[in-house]
Amino acid sequence: MKIQIISVGKIKKKYLIQGIQDYTQRLKPFCTLQLIEVPDEKAPEKLSAAQKEQVKSREGERILAKIHAEDYVFALAIDGQQYSSEALAAQVANLVTYGHSRLVFVIGGSLGLSASVLQRANQAISFGRLTLPHQLMRLVLCEQIYRLFMINAGNPYHK
């Protein structure tokens, strides 16, 4: 199984990089995890609504260029469907059972995801109503991917 995390921007904090590397190593027995970073769009702090859409659109084009036709895509969006860890594990197990061997999780930039990325996604998922920095979200997502494999393997890690 191949899992990709496509995200906007580079991670700058060493502790986040180390945490992600730790989960990447832990995941090796279960899947191939590939982390893909696309450049974020440079923009001033204050943007009009139209400018925000332009930024998201440009970042979205970069994201979509990394997605293959056969990929099952989860877009991380604050208004997406919320899962418990167990329910997400069951969803992934079900996808694998029915032939989806390439899963992609997409994390947008600070403004979120473009409409085109959300339309391409097979489903939008949310980790709650809290707003998390998109760099921290990568670490949280890596941990949850590891957790879902532990749940599906019957390992007590998830408790």
Secondary structure, DSSP 8 states (H G I E B T S, - for coil): -EEEEEEES----HHHHHHHHHHHHHHTTT-EEEEEEE------SS--HHHHHHHHHHHHHHHHTT--TT-EEEEEEEEEEE--HHHHHHHHHHHHHTT--EEEEEE-BTTB--HHHHHH-SEEEES-SS---HHHHHHHHHHHHHHHHHHHTT-GGG-
